[in-house]
Amino acid sequence: MLSTPRRLRRSITLALGAGLPIALATVLTACAPGSSGGSSGGSSSSAGTTNVNSKAVTITVEEASIDVPLFQKFASLFHAKYPKITVKVIGQDFNTLQLNVPRILAGSNVPDIIRLGALGNTVADKLVISLNPYAASYGWNSWPQSQFESTRSNAAGTERGSGALYGVGPGFGLTGLYYNKSLLAKIGEKPPATLSQLSADLAKAKSKGILPMVISGPAQTLAFAVQNLQVDYANSVTPVQNWNYDKPGASIDIPSFVQAAKTLQTWAKDGYFESDVNSIQESNAVAEFDSGTGLFYVSGNWDAPAIDKAGPGKFAFIGFPPAKAGGVTDAMSASDLQVIPAKAANPAQAAAFLNFIQTDPAARQASLDMGGYAPGGPSNAAAVTAPAGSAVAGTVAFFNQALASNELTEFMVNATNSISATALVPETEELVSGKVTPDQFASTIQSDYKSELATR
Amino acid sequence: MTSSVTREPSIVASAAAPGTPARRRRTRRRRLTGWSVLLWVAPALAVYGAFVLYPLVETFEYSFYNWDGIGASSWAGFSNYARVFTQPALYTSIVNSFVLIIFFSLIPVCLGLLSAVLIREIRGQRAGGLVRTLLFLPQVIPLAGAGIAWTWMYSPNGVVNQLLGAVGLGAEQHAWLADFSTALPAVGIIGTWVTTGFCTVLLLVGIAKIDPSLYEAARIDGAGRWREFVAITLPDLRRELVVCVTVTVIAALASFDVVYIATQGGPGYQTMVPGLEIYQLTFLQQTVGQASALAVVLVILVLVLILPIQRLGRQR
């Protein structure tokens, strides 16, 4: 007969030996993780209503910390116009917020509006509502439509660029080229109007001992440049837009993209970038450009207010020059994306707030002054102003031109949830270091893109 | 405690005849003793179960599904595991973590051993305490902070390059974290800096436990420093060495914070490690199943490496 402790041990062993596999098998086969989807949202009879002043409510808006002051400004302007609606703005670091968004939206304490980096899986998981009823009520459908393309999606969330509208914002991020006016004068040139002029300026700067271009792998600006170059060589935004919006059969393994990669690699080889292009962070890159290092700086309008502050009148912003004068320009832009969660308590009031921040003159001016965002909105909206000759004024001029001609394009880095982190950033770093050929670069980006889409 | 529990019944059994009232009383006491063991460990077991075993089982379960962490999931079979071994980005991260073992474990243990022996030599002097404190200091600095500080030091204008320039090695200056050939060793050195202090302090404690008379006897027998080290210090430090190697190998294989802060896996995929890959797969790519499969593979790898080391520590 076994002693008690040995019996106990044997029982535990038996339990583990027999029970654990049974438990595991049960767990694996009986209950698949995840729900079959959230509430469909936006289907209530009141969807689309603009009658929001009948009762006193408080709506909660969750933003990236950096934008909290801007949204607090919006909140006070909005409350002055809609006294019964109070807007409570809460914030957390942008990257942290993006990590938490799916869980916040699926949780029990859901805000009425939340800032997203990209739609990601939120449409597929039915975590956000369609804004179509509000677009009809507030007249958004008669505005220039390229501003809404990147936030339209099919119901399955697998294809963007068309379908229902899921997000809008107070303004747009927009990329281009900053230049240092005095360094450009030093090499005796004017702002480049074509890609060949830009290449010549880079070479001239290098020969005069000036750093030609501040650009960075980790800050994604190498990826911005390769997209700019691709649009130049294709003289069309269609291939990259199809790719960005995950259209069936879209491919970026095309001659214009290979050519773009080749040019970027040549620029790196010719010493136009810094030696730490693969480790320099965005904050350090902009600080370097502000300090007068570098003729050109590839980045977006979000840096413009700080650049103007660092050197008023010293810097300017232009769109990335086209291959030939009058050719297609890549106005790469993305909305400062605001969505209404499916579980939002006050979707109508939230939609009223979203309409207000796109149309109210004071709110639009605040978007530019405080956030650097170029406001979209209707074509006859009140124009925003910026000091003449400033970098901010350059961003507004370029954006308005692209908006009027409906030529805004989405970022390749937003094409899928993680194409930036898993492919575009590491592959552009390998490209400029000569670790991969332009052909290999294009085919790897495409295969990573396809395998990521396959996991949806 | 375990030994007293197992020994007692045999003593009792031999003293009392079967079936007597005394034996029944003692048997009841033995049973109480047995179940009371469970009672005593129950709180710890509950916490362990809830925060270690349950997540472990859940991770194992998720690894067989395609799931974004929120919506509906679908059965994936072993496809997530197949990808771990066929996708270059995934298996490269595992290879990188093995390289990091050299920097997180091998070098720190050797340096720790050397430092501990040297500090023992200057025991009692104020310098010994100072050296011990300095070496242990990196342990109390949050790794994220250490990562930021080292990133500055490694920058083209940072301290490392300035020092090289100052001693006439300007030609060796690099953008350490941006260069494909130096990024992984540069990250590894941050790990060495962090774990050397831990190894030193642990080994110092071990050395302090060694009977000084052993060293005296060895000296009387004419043993030199090296002989003392090989014949006394090293064998008596076996348990501490096993702990050092175990903790630091796990730190290398499961590294995340230093890499995340310093390089985010770049340049290219040069410093990608499984911890960072799992983070990206979960939070950026929202492929929880794939991330779980990599996590399970990582756990198995850690166990495969650690269990033989543990066995080594138990041998006498």
Interface residues (C-beta under 8 A of the other chain):
Chain A: S3 T4 P5 R7 L8 A23 L24 V27 L28 A32 P33 G34 S35 S36 G37 G38 L99 P102 R103 L105 A106 G120 N121 A124 D125 K126 L127 G217 P218 E274 S275 D276 V277 N278 S279 I280 N284 N417 S418 A421 T422 V425 P426 E427 E429 E430 S433 K435 S451 E452 T455
Chain B: V5 T6 P9 S10 T27 R30 R31 T33 G34 W35 V37 L38 V57 E58 F60 E61 Y62 F64 Y65 N66 W67 D68 G69 I70 G71 A72 S73 S74 W75 Q87 A89 T151 Y154 S155 P156 H174 A175 L177 A178 D179 F180 A183 T263 Q264 G265 G266 P267 G268 Y269 M272 Q280 F283 L284 Q285 Q286 T287 V288 Q290
